[in-house]
Amino acid sequence: MYAVVRSGNQQFRVNEGDTIKVAKLEAEVGTEITLTEVLLLGGGNAVVGAPTVSGASVTAEVTEQGRHPKILIFKMKRRKGYRRKRGHRQDFTALKINGIHYNPTAAN
């Protein structure tokens, strides 16, 4: 079974045992969190949410708090001596998916 979850205004297709990198979450390494914004459950009988699937959740463990590689932003206007160089590193949280849970009776 797989699920499509939303975290940090992005959607991720996850299976049990997968590792994903989402936008930074305020959680310590080693803690278990629950993602409740499940948009779709797939597999044998697919369940599509409107907009989310009631009674569905995904549990994950925080494995890392880190930063992506630096991205350089360089602006220049020709013949004017205008040059600006800036860098940016985005924070992320790495999650290991422990389980996908669905209780159809809790949906009603």
C-alpha positions in Angstrom: 0.0 0.0 0.0 1.2 3.5 -0.7 0.0 7.0 0.3 0.2 10.5 -1.0 0.8 12.9 1.9 1.1 16.7 2.0 3.8 18.4 4.1 5.2 21.9 3.8 2.9 22.6 0.8 4.4 19.7 -1.2 3.1 16.3 -2.0 5.0 13.0 -1.5 4.2 9.5 -2.6 5.4 7.2 0.2 5.6 3.5 0.9 6.4 1.9 4.2 10.2 2.0 4.8 10.8 5.0 2.5 12.9 8.1 3.5 11.8 11.5 2.3 13.1 15.0 2.9 10.4 17.6 3.7 10.6 21.3 4.7 11.9 21.8 8.2 9.6 20.5 11.0 10.1 21.4 14.6 10.9 18.0 16.0 13.9 16.3 17.6 15.9 13.5 15.9 14.5 10.2 16.9 10.9 11.3 17.7 7.9 9.8 15.9 5.5 12.2 14.2 2.1 11.6 12.5 1.2 13.0 9.2 -2.6 13.4 9.0 -2.9 15.2 5.6 -3.2 12.0 3.5 -4.6 12.9 0.1 -4.7 9.4 -1.4 -4.3 5.8 -0.4 -3.4 3.4 -3.2 -2.8 -0.3 -3.6 -5.6 -2.9 -4.0 -8.6 -0.5 -3.4 -7.6 3.1 -3.9 -9.2 5.7 -1.7 -9.2 9.3 -2.9 -9.7 12.1 -0.4 -11.8 15.2 -0.9 -9.4 16.9 -0.1 -8.0 14.5 2.6 -8.9 10.9 3.5 -10.7 10.7 6.8 -9.3 8.1 9.2 -6.0 7.8 7.4 -2.6 8.7 8.9 1.1 8.1 8.2 3.6 7.6 11.0 7.2 8.6 10.5 10.4 8.9 12.5 12.7 12.0 12.3 16.1 10.7 11.2 17.9 13.9 10.4 17.7 17.7 10.6 19.9 19.2 8.0 20.5 21.7 5.2 20.5 21.3 1.5 23.6 22.3 -0.6 24.2 26.0 -1.2 22.5 27.7 -4.2 24.2 30.8 -5.6 22.2 33.7 -6.8 24.2 36.1 -9.0 22.8 39.3 -10.4 24.6 41.5 -12.9 23.8 44.5 -15.1 26.1 44.8 -18.0 28.4 47.8 -18.4 27.2 49.3 -15.1 29.5 47.6 -12.5 26.4 46.2 -10.7 27.1 42.8 -9.4 25.4 41.0 -6.4 26.3 37.5 -5.2 24.2 35.8 -2.6 23.9 32.2 -1.3 21.0 30.3 0.2 20.7 27.0 2.0 17.3 25.5 2.7 16.6 23.6 5.9 15.1 20.1 5.7 13.9 17.3 7.9 14.5 13.7 6.8 11.6 11.3 7.7 11.6 7.5 7.6 8.1 6.2 7.0 7.2 3.6 9.6 3.6 2.8 8.7 0.5 3.8 6.8 -2.8 3.4 8.8 -6.4 3.6 7.6 -9.5 3.0 9.7 -12.5 3.3 7.4 -15.0 3.2 10.3 -13.4 6.4 11.7 -14.1 8.1 8.4 -17.8 8.4 9.2 
